[in-house]
Amino acid sequence: LRLNGFTHRMQRMREKTDKMEESKAMRKLRVCVATCNRADYSKLAPIMFGIKANPDEFELEVVVLGSHLIDDYGNTFRMIEQDDFDIGSKLHTIVRGEDEAAMVESVGLALVKLPDVLHRLRPDVLVVHGDRFDALALATAAALMNIRILHLEGGEVSGTIDDSIRHAISKLAHYHACCTRTAEQHLIAMCEDHTRILLAGCPSYDKLLAAHHRDDYMDIIRNWLGDNVKEDNYIVALQHPVTTDIKNSIKIYELMLDALISFNKRTLVLFPNIDAGSKEMVRVMRKKGVEQHPNFRAVKHVPFEQFIQLVCHAGAMIGNSSCGVREAGAFGTPVINLGSRQTGRETGENVLHVRDADTQNKIYHALELQFGKRYPCSKIYGDGNAVPRILKFLQTIDLDEPLQKTFCFPPVKEWDISQDIDHILETQSALAVDLGGTNLRVAIVSMRGKIVKKYTQANPKTYEARIELILKMCAEAVFDAVHLNCRILGVGVSTGGRVNPQEGVILHSTKLIQEWSSIDIRTPISDALHLPVWVDNDGNCAALAEKKFGHGKGVENFVTIITGTGIGGGIIQHNELIHGSTFCAAELGHIMVSLDGPECMCGSRGCIEAYASGMALQKEAKRLHDEELLEVEGMVDLKKAESISAIHLINAARLGNRKAEAVLRTAGMALGVGIVNILHMVNPSLVILSGVLAAHYQAPVQQVIDQRALTSAQSIQVLTSDLEEPALLGAASMVLDYTTRRIY
């Protein structure tokens, strides 16, 4: 009997266990999707449709809050209802004011209202999207109420307060569905468990790639922009405030509207989102009369399916919306991204950045460059299969697993922690090479323009010896960089003569550097060091140095003139270095200022270099010395000097030598006349004199400009460079800027 009783109890236990497992298998996963605005609904809707299409696996609850429920932003909750979703809760969480305080109060109001809703719905998983302040409130409430969170689009970088909010949500979330491989690596670097990260792609791509080629797209375009609008002949504009720099983002918005008005193309302008600063942006739009302008159509909301078609067939998209750097790439639509809001986002080649959007002309020129182009379609953010992956990922969630998150911290060495800190603070640097007529110099230059270490040797006379010495010095610098905690990103080479920077070839050298024409300098250095190499003329490098580290920083148009052994320079026009069709632009030393002047080393006569270079002044100093007309009272005995130089001429002029004064006056006049010609040709806003003779020429050049330049050019400022090593810094800047070369 006892044996029968024991057997009976065991059978009942097995039956109870089987029923529990069967109940677990039959139980649906209750998924709550919370949407805050029109943008995140475009990403969440495909997932919601997928969940709804699988009623045996999932139970869907929908919570709507944020700007969805505000009339000024289109009452976009209606499109959720039109998509036939039952909205379980509508939470009015926005405190109006559109400033920083209102955003904080909105988060607080959401945190007050959400607990009741989440307690009533009791979801197994809450799906939260992106980086909005509303989403932060959702994630905070769910985490504190022990509800599992799936975060979409974590790990991305965009450069504003959105980054901080996005990463904060990622730390609260238990599971992650990210869009790109880089975002996945960022999440892993943030110590998130890689087994809980799904590389899914962007859910909106599932819809936009499927709806890419609609037959009725022209009907949609005409409905929003009028009957006379043609495909590829209109612009979509969408600009949001940057909450960390509201004043500047409003200025950019005003400049964008001015540029669009001048560009004179039919334009669809969408209202900005509800972030702090949006009220001021709308005020600017109405002050400009955009809503009444015949070329513009201003709207609060466009349904996503129709918005896709408008972006797909636009001549360009402009603004700072993530749609421009994400969805527009799938169509190859040209995009002009303004300001810092999307800094750090992965983009296709269709995006032209105008990060310093400080003038209307700059934005207008960007429109000229981009409008009407077509680029290869990019699938950086998805391949159209994100939703099936996310649904499978949801099905793998084990509700019996401990709710407490675990973080995957990297191992930390137990000994001297300063070693780890040094590694973290490793300085990104460039290797700069300057090939002068006398010396060969190599330097390690940090990202901020600090010369960490410099090496100098006499420049050999032959090609073989010169290449051998360059490689030896560079290898020594790379070795030292490790101990100096510098990470070398590449090598920049500055050299005299005419250079093809695209091929890394020195085409023709100056007479000061022998055996240095038709030389491929890039290949041997790159092969030896396994680093990328950039090469340019020393004058161009001086201009690049000023652009990154000197007076030219933030200046759109300026000219740099080197006054040294020779005369050279570089021209920056619309923030770009001018090379010319045969790479001899900005040979400023060979501008002719006289038809029968002294002979120049180039073989011509009357060049600026023949009057004002160090060699020309040295030649005149020697002539005066030979005629015993150079030395005056107060000068060092010239008989003791090893050689007569330009410095002796300058010193003699300072001490009242009229002959020396006349030579310098002529040199200053020649340089000044040449610069006046430059002002009249390219009309820069600034002239920077660089090199050892710069300080001596500033006053006479300014005087010639005041006397001889057109009235409109007389206000142009002439400054002397503050940079001690322009050639090395310019060579370094080519390397340090290479990761962001597509900045306009």
Disulfide bonds with the S-S distance in Angstrom:
none
